[in-house]
Amino acid sequence: MKSNRTRRAVLTAGTAALAGLAGCVSGTDREGEGDPDSNDGNGTDDGTESENSSDSNGNEGNGSYSVTMEPVGTLEFDQPPERWATYFSGYADMGVALGVGDGLLSVGNAPRYHTQYYDELEGVSVEKDDLVQLIGEGGIDKEVFYELEADLHLMDPNWLVKNGAFNLEQSDVDEISTEIAPFMGNVIFRQTDPWHDYRYYSLYEAFEIVAQIFQREERYEAFASLHDEFISDVQAELPPESERPNALLVWGGEEPEAFSPYRLGEGTSKKQWRDLGIGDALEGTGVDGLSTDDRGQIDYETMLEVDPDVLLVRGHEAKSAEEFEDSVLAFMQDHPMASDLTAVQDERVFRGGPLYQGPIINLFTMERAALELFPDRFEGDLFDRERVAEIVTDGS
């Protein structure tokens, strides 16, 4: 763990940047159990400069260095963080990919950290039960940050303030940054929040910055190379764009009657659908995607007007494909309105993928999406599990 001296050196650059965020955070995000993007703990769903050399701990650099990410700005580091906290499990997945998962202290909502994907990677694991879940019955208790004693809070500070259900104020974030450790992170899983008026990052842009924070750039480069080759290979086998389906991505429960819609065009949580060239069935309909200000829902009547080729339902990542078919799809097949949907009749209703994706989780969800949407084009493992495990465990 860093000494207080190291923490204070980091904070010299970070506190001033955080102090300027108070004017751009607002709104509430109060959601119930099982709701999309739920903030409580009861959900069931589911440019850097440095002078470096390799050290004995496997870090790919040491010495003072700076890292920049909006909205916080630039932080100066004396050494990579050893103990780090995050909210979004996509950032947790990035840390695991970089081989620093042992230092992970927390996630926001533990059921939405889908560590089951690591089971297919030899030597890669996370003890999710050992992680602190930030969300409790009353929101986020400021004292939990003091108990964690992290060297870095890898999370967007605006996300903590703008959610009314969290019960955190700007003054709390400023205090945590000053008294414990700075924040750095960006809400990237969606791009529909009006308060997010600063730069967004793609999954791999954010991943590269996280690699800079932990001085694990070689692991990032290895992942980026594997990812690019994987995506290229899959896209080379896709049918022409005119023959690819459109899809409606929604959040729905076990026996859904109403759905929260998403738009496919933006955000890291929809990356696999964009990489496959899947059209957004809501394009041109006037229906907006979920945000902190827009909690609108659609019903089967609206769905029938859209009548997508494929229906993707979030909130069921803990289920296997068979369990999903036996519950959600079976319910729709017996429903008087849902059964008229083309996607239901064609049995093209699938799990919608996790909200939060890092590089490892994205590889698995991309593969699953390709296999389910294009079964005549793909079969078996589409990427090398052994190679992924080697990058995580050995950095080679």
C-alpha positions as CSV (number, residue, x, y, z in Angstrom):
1,M,0.0,0.0,0.0
2,K,1.3,3.5,-0.8
3,S,2.5,5.7,2.0
4,N,0.6,8.9,2.8
5,R,3.5,10.8,1.1
6,T,2.8,9.0,-2.1
7,R,-1.0,9.6,-1.8
8,R,-0.4,13.3,-1.2
9,A,1.9,13.5,-4.2
10,V,-0.8,12.1,-6.4
11,L,-3.5,14.4,-4.9
12,T,-1.5,17.5,-5.7
13,A,-2.6,17.2,-9.3
14,G,-6.0,15.7,-8.8
15,T,-7.8,17.8,-6.2
16,A,-8.0,21.0,-8.2
17,A,-9.5,19.1,-11.1
18,L,-12.1,17.5,-8.9
19,A,-13.1,20.8,-7.3
20,G,-14.3,22.0,-10.7
21,L,-16.8,19.2,-11.2
22,A,-19.5,20.5,-8.9
23,G,-21.3,22.5,-11.5
24,C,-21.8,19.6,-14.0
25,V,-23.4,17.0,-11.8
26,S,-27.2,16.8,-11.2
27,G,-30.3,14.6,-11.3
28,T,-31.4,11.5,-9.7
29,D,-31.4,7.8,-10.5
30,R,-33.7,6.0,-8.1
31,E,-34.5,2.5,-9.3
32,G,-36.0,-0.6,-7.8
33,E,-34.9,-4.1,-7.4
34,G,-34.1,-5.8,-10.7
35,D,-34.3,-2.5,-12.6
36,P,-31.8,-1.7,-15.4
37,D,-28.7,0.2,-14.2
38,S,-30.0,-0.3,-10.7
39,N,-28.0,1.5,-8.0
40,D,-29.0,-0.6,-5.0
41,G,-27.4,-3.8,-3.8
42,N,-30.4,-5.9,-4.4
43,G,-30.3,-6.4,-8.1
44,T,-30.2,-9.9,-9.4
45,D,-28.6,-9.3,-12.8
46,D,-27.7,-10.4,-13.2
47,G,-1.9,11.1,-23.0
48,T,0.8,9.7,-20.7
49,E,4.5,10.5,-20.4
50,S,6.9,8.4,-18.3
51,E,10.4,7.1,-17.9
52,N,10.1,3.5,-17.1
53,S,11.8,0.2,-16.8
54,S,10.6,-3.2,-15.7
55,D,10.6,-3.9,-12.0
56,S,10.7,-7.1,-9.9
57,N,6.9,-7.1,-9.3
58,G,6.2,-7.5,-13.0
59,N,5.3,-3.8,-13.5
60,E,6.3,-2.6,-16.9
61,G,7.5,0.7,-15.4
62,N,8.5,2.7,-12.3
63,G,9.4,6.3,-11.5
64,S,7.2,9.3,-11.6
65,Y,4.6,9.5,-14.4
66,S,1.4,11.3,-15.3
67,V,-1.9,9.9,-16.6
68,T,-4.8,11.9,-18.1
69,M,-8.5,11.1,-18.3
70,E,-11.6,13.2,-18.3
71,P,-13.3,14.4,-16.2
72,V,-10.6,14.5,-13.5
73,G,-7.8,15.6,-15.8
74,T,-4.1,14.7,-15.1
75,L,-2.8,12.8,-12.1
76,E,0.8,12.4,-11.1
77,F,1.9,9.0,-9.8
78,D,5.1,8.1,-7.9
79,Q,4.3,4.4,-8.4
80,P,1.4,2.2,-9.6
81,P,-1.5,1.9,-7.2
82,E,-1.4,-1.4,-5.2
83,R,-4.9,-1.2,-3.6
84,W,-7.6,0.2,-5.9
85,A,-11.4,0.5,-5.7
86,T,-13.9,0.8,-8.6
87,Y,-17.6,1.0,-9.1
88,F,-18.1,-0.3,-12.7
89,S,-17.0,-3.9,-13.0
90,G,-15.8,-3.2,-16.6
91,Y,-12.9,-1.4,-14.9
92,A,-12.5,-4.4,-12.6
93,D,-12.2,-6.6,-15.7
94,M,-9.5,-4.3,-17.1
95,G,-7.5,-4.6,-13.9
96,V,-7.8,-8.4,-14.0
97,A,-6.7,-8.4,-17.7
98,L,-3.6,-6.4,-16.7
99,G,-2.7,-8.8,-13.9
100,V,-3.5,-6.5,-11.0
101,G,-6.7,-8.1,-9.9
102,D,-5.2,-9.0,-6.5
103,G,-5.3,-5.3,-5.6
104,L,-9.0,-4.9,-6.4
105,L,-11.1,-3.9,-3.4
106,S,-14.6,-3.2,-4.5
107,V,-17.3,-3.0,-7.2
108,G,-20.5,-1.1,-7.1
109,N,-23.0,-3.9,-7.6
110,A,-21.5,-7.4,-7.2
111,P,-24.1,-9.4,-9.1
112,R,-23.2,-7.4,-12.2
113,Y,-19.6,-8.5,-12.1
114,H,-19.7,-11.6,-14.2
115,T,-16.6,-13.4,-13.1
116,Q,-17.9,-16.8,-14.4
117,Y,-16.1,-15.9,-17.7
118,Y,-12.7,-16.3,-15.9
119,D,-13.5,-20.0,-15.3
120,E,-12.4,-20.7,-18.9
121,L,-9.0,-19.1,-18.4
122,E,-6.4,-21.1,-16.6
123,G,-4.9,-19.3,-13.7
124,V,-7.3,-16.4,-13.9
125,S,-9.8,-15.9,-11.0
126,V,-11.4,-13.3,-8.8
127,E,-12.8,-14.0,-5.3
128,K,-15.9,-11.9,-5.7
129,D,-17.0,-12.7,-2.2
130,D,-13.9,-10.8,-0.9
131,L,-14.9,-7.6,-2.7
132,V,-16.7,-4.9,-1.0
133,Q,-20.0,-3.9,-2.6
134,L,-20.3,-0.2,-2.5
135,I,-24.1,-0.1,-2.8
136,G,-26.1,-0.7,0.4
137,E,-29.7,-0.2,1.5
138,G,-29.2,3.5,2.0
139,G,-27.0,4.2,-1.0
140,I,-23.2,4.5,-0.6
141,D,-21.8,5.2,2.9
142,K,-19.0,7.6,2.7
143,E,-17.2,5.7,5.5
144,V,-16.7,2.7,3.2
145,F,-14.0,4.6,1.4
146,Y,-12.2,5.2,4.7
147,E,-12.4,1.4,5.4
148,L,-11.1,0.5,2.0
149,E,-8.1,2.7,2.2
150,A,-7.5,2.5,-1.5
151,D,-4.6,4.1,-3.3
152,L,-6.9,5.1,-6.2
153,H,-10.6,5.2,-6.8
154,L,-10.9,4.1,-10.4
155,M,-14.4,5.6,-11.0
156,D,-16.0,8.7,-12.4
157,P,-16.6,11.0,-9.5
158,N,-19.6,12.5,-11.3
159,W,-21.3,9.2,-11.4
160,L,-21.3,9.1,-7.6
161,V,-22.7,12.6,-7.2
162,K,-25.4,12.6,-9.9
163,N,-27.2,9.5,-8.6
164,G,-29.6,10.6,-5.9
165,A,-29.9,7.0,-4.7
166,F,-26.2,7.1,-3.7
167,N,-26.8,9.9,-1.2
168,L,-23.3,11.4,-1.8
169,E,-22.6,15.1,-2.3
170,Q,-19.8,16.9,-4.1
171,S,-18.3,17.7,-0.7
172,D,-18.1,14.0,0.1
173,V,-16.3,13.3,-3.1
174,D,-13.9,16.2,-2.5
175,E,-13.3,14.9,1.0
176,I,-12.6,11.4,-0.1
177,S,-10.2,12.6,-2.8
178,T,-8.3,14.8,-0.3
179,E,-8.3,12.6,2.7
180,I,-7.9,9.1,1.2
181,A,-7.0,9.0,-2.5
182,P,-8.0,10.6,-5.8
183,F,-10.6,9.5,-8.4
184,M,-10.0,8.7,-12.0
185,G,-12.5,7.2,-14.4
186,N,-15.2,7.9,-16.9
187,V,-18.7,6.5,-17.3
188,I,-18.4,4.7,-20.7
189,F,-21.0,2.0,-20.6
190,R,-23.6,4.3,-22.1
191,Q,-23.7,7.7,-23.7
192,T,-27.2,8.9,-22.9
193,D,-26.7,10.9,-19.7
194,P,-27.1,14.7,-20.3
195,W,-24.8,15.5,-17.4
196,H,-21.9,13.7,-19.1
197,D,-20.8,16.7,-21.2
198,Y,-17.2,15.7,-21.4
199,R,-15.3,13.2,-23.5
200,Y,-16.3,9.6,-23.7
201,Y,-13.8,6.8,-24.4
202,S,-14.2,3.5,-26.3
203,L,-13.5,0.3,-24.3
204,Y,-9.9,0.1,-25.6
205,E,-9.2,3.8,-25.2
206,A,-10.2,3.5,-21.5
207,F,-8.3,0.2,-21.2
208,E,-5.2,1.9,-22.5
209,I,-5.4,4.6,-19.8
210,V,-5.9,2.0,-17.1
211,A,-2.8,0.3,-18.4
212,Q,-0.9,3.5,-18.1
213,I,-2.1,3.9,-14.5
214,F,-0.8,0.5,-13.6
215,Q,2.2,0.7,-15.9
216,R,1.1,-2.4,-17.7
217,E,1.3,-1.1,-21.3
218,E,2.8,-4.3,-22.7
219,R,-0.2,-6.3,-21.5
220,Y,-2.6,-3.7,-23.0
221,E,-0.8,-4.0,-26.3
222,A,-1.0,-7.8,-26.3
223,F,-4.7,-7.6,-25.6
224,A,-5.3,-5.0,-28.2
225,S,-3.5,-7.1,-30.8
226,L,-5.5,-10.2,-29.9
227,H,-8.7,-8.2,-29.9
228,D,-8.1,-6.6,-33.3
229,E,-7.2,-10.0,-34.9
230,F,-10.3,-11.6,-33.3
231,I,-12.7,-8.9,-34.5
232,S,-11.1,-8.9,-38.0
233,D,-11.5,-12.7,-38.3
234,V,-15.2,-12.5,-37.2
235,Q,-16.1,-9.6,-39.4
236,A,-14.5,-11.4,-42.4
237,E,-17.0,-14.2,-42.1
238,L,-20.1,-12.0,-41.7
239,P,-22.8,-11.9,-44.3
240,P,-23.2,-8.7,-46.3
241,E,-24.6,-5.8,-44.3
242,S,-28.0,-6.0,-46.1
243,E,-28.4,-9.6,-44.8
244,R,-27.6,-8.8,-41.2
245,P,-30.6,-8.5,-38.8
246,N,-31.7,-5.5,-36.8
247,A,-32.1,-5.9,-33.1
248,L,-34.0,-4.4,-30.2
249,L,-32.0,-4.3,-27.0
250,V,-34.1,-3.9,-23.8
251,W,-34.1,-4.7,-20.1
252,G,-36.8,-7.1,-18.9
253,G,-37.6,-9.3,-16.0
254,E,-38.4,-13.0,-15.7
255,E,-41.9,-12.6,-17.1
256,P,-41.6,-9.2,-18.7
257,E,-44.6,-7.1,-19.6
258,A,-42.7,-3.8,-19.9
259,F,-39.2,-3.1,-21.0
260,S,-36.5,-0.4,-20.7
261,P,-35.0,0.3,-24.1
262,Y,-31.4,0.9,-25.1
263,R,-29.9,2.3,-28.2
264,L,-27.2,0.3,-29.9
265,G,-25.2,3.2,-31.3
266,E,-23.0,4.2,-28.4
267,G,-21.4,2.9,-25.2
268,T,-19.1,0.0,-24.3
269,S,-22.0,-2.2,-23.2
270,K,-23.2,-2.5,-26.8
271,K,-19.8,-3.0,-28.4
272,Q,-20.4,-6.6,-29.6
273,W,-23.6,-5.7,-31.5
274,R,-21.8,-2.8,-33.3
275,D,-18.8,-5.0,-34.1
276,L,-21.2,-7.5,-35.7
277,G,-22.9,-4.7,-37.8
278,I,-26.3,-5.3,-36.2
279,G,-28.8,-2.6,-37.0
280,D,-30.7,-0.7,-34.3
281,A,-34.4,-1.5,-34.6
282,L,-35.3,1.8,-32.8
283,E,-33.5,3.9,-35.4
284,G,-36.0,6.6,-36.6
285,T,-38.7,5.6,-34.1
286,G,-38.2,8.5,-31.7
287,V,-37.7,6.1,-28.8
288,D,-34.7,7.2,-26.7
289,G,-32.4,5.0,-24.6
290,L,-32.1,4.8,-20.9
291,S,-30.4,7.6,-19.0
292,T,-30.6,9.1,-15.5
293,D,-33.2,11.5,-16.8
294,D,-35.2,9.2,-19.0
295,R,-36.5,6.0,-17.4
296,G,-39.2,5.4,-20.0
297,Q,-40.5,2.0,-20.8
298,I,-42.1,0.3,-23.8
299,D,-44.6,-2.5,-24.0
300,Y,-45.4,-5.3,-26.4
301,E,-47.6,-3.0,-28.4
302,T,-44.7,-0.8,-29.2
303,M,-42.5,-3.8,-29.8
304,L,-45.0,-5.1,-32.4
305,E,-44.8,-1.8,-34.2
306,V,-41.0,-2.1,-34.4
307,D,-41.1,-5.9,-34.8
308,P,-37.3,-6.4,-34.7
309,D,-35.6,-9.4,-36.3
310,V,-33.8,-10.1,-33.0
311,L,-34.8,-9.3,-29.5
312,L,-32.1,-8.9,-26.9
313,V,-33.1,-8.9,-23.2
314,R,-30.8,-7.7,-20.5
315,G,-31.0,-8.7,-16.9
316,H,-30.4,-12.4,-17.3
317,E,-26.6,-12.8,-17.5
318,A,-26.5,-15.3,-14.6
319,K,-28.6,-17.7,-16.7
320,S,-27.3,-20.1,-19.2
321,A,-28.7,-20.0,-22.7
322,E,-31.0,-23.0,-21.9
323,E,-32.2,-21.4,-18.7
324,F,-33.0,-18.2,-20.6
325,E,-35.0,-20.1,-23.2
326,D,-36.9,-22.1,-20.6
327,S,-37.9,-18.9,-18.8
328,V,-38.0,-15.7,-20.7
329,L,-38.5,-17.1,-24.2
330,A,-41.0,-19.7,-23.1
331,F,-43.0,-16.9,-21.4
332,M,-43.1,-14.9,-24.5
333,Q,-44.1,-17.8,-26.7
334,D,-47.1,-18.3,-24.5
335,H,-48.0,-14.6,-24.3
336,P,-50.9,-13.4,-26.4
337,M,-49.1,-10.4,-27.8
338,A,-45.4,-11.3,-27.5
339,S,-46.0,-14.5,-29.4
340,D,-46.8,-12.4,-32.5
341,L,-43.3,-10.9,-32.5
342,T,-41.2,-12.2,-35.4
343,A,-38.2,-12.6,-33.1
344,V,-40.3,-14.8,-30.8
345,Q,-41.7,-16.9,-33.6
346,D,-38.2,-17.4,-35.1
347,E,-36.8,-18.1,-31.6
348,R,-34.3,-15.2,-32.0
349,V,-34.6,-13.9,-28.5
350,F,-31.3,-13.9,-26.6
351,R,-29.7,-12.5,-23.5
352,G,-28.7,-8.9,-24.1
353,G,-25.2,-9.0,-22.6
354,P,-23.7,-7.4,-19.5
355,L,-24.0,-3.7,-18.7
356,Y,-20.3,-3.5,-17.8
357,Q,-17.6,-4.9,-20.1
358,G,-13.9,-4.9,-19.9
359,P,-11.5,-6.6,-22.4
360,I,-12.0,-10.1,-21.1
361,I,-15.7,-10.0,-20.7
362,N,-16.1,-8.4,-24.2
363,L,-14.2,-11.3,-25.9
364,F,-16.7,-13.8,-24.4
365,T,-19.8,-11.7,-25.1
366,M,-18.6,-11.0,-28.7
367,E,-18.1,-14.7,-29.3
368,R,-21.5,-15.5,-27.8
369,A,-23.2,-12.9,-30.0
370,A,-21.6,-14.2,-33.2
371,L,-22.5,-17.8,-32.4
372,E,-26.1,-17.0,-31.6
373,L,-26.9,-14.5,-34.4
374,F,-25.0,-16.3,-37.1
375,P,-25.0,-20.0,-36.3
376,D,-24.5,-20.9,-39.9
377,R,-21.2,-18.9,-40.0
378,F,-19.6,-19.6,-36.6
379,E,-19.1,-22.6,-34.3
380,G,-16.8,-23.5,-31.5
381,D,-14.3,-21.3,-29.7
382,L,-13.6,-18.1,-31.8
383,F,-10.7,-16.9,-29.8
384,D,-7.7,-18.5,-28.0
385,R,-8.4,-18.9,-24.3
386,E,-4.9,-20.1,-23.6
387,R,-3.4,-17.0,-25.2
388,V,-5.7,-14.7,-23.1
389,A,-4.7,-16.5,-19.9
390,E,-1.0,-16.2,-20.8
391,I,-1.3,-12.4,-21.2
392,V,-3.1,-12.1,-17.9
393,T,-0.8,-14.3,-15.9
394,D,2.6,-13.8,-17.6
395,G,2.2,-10.6,-19.5
396,S,3.6,-12.2,-22.6
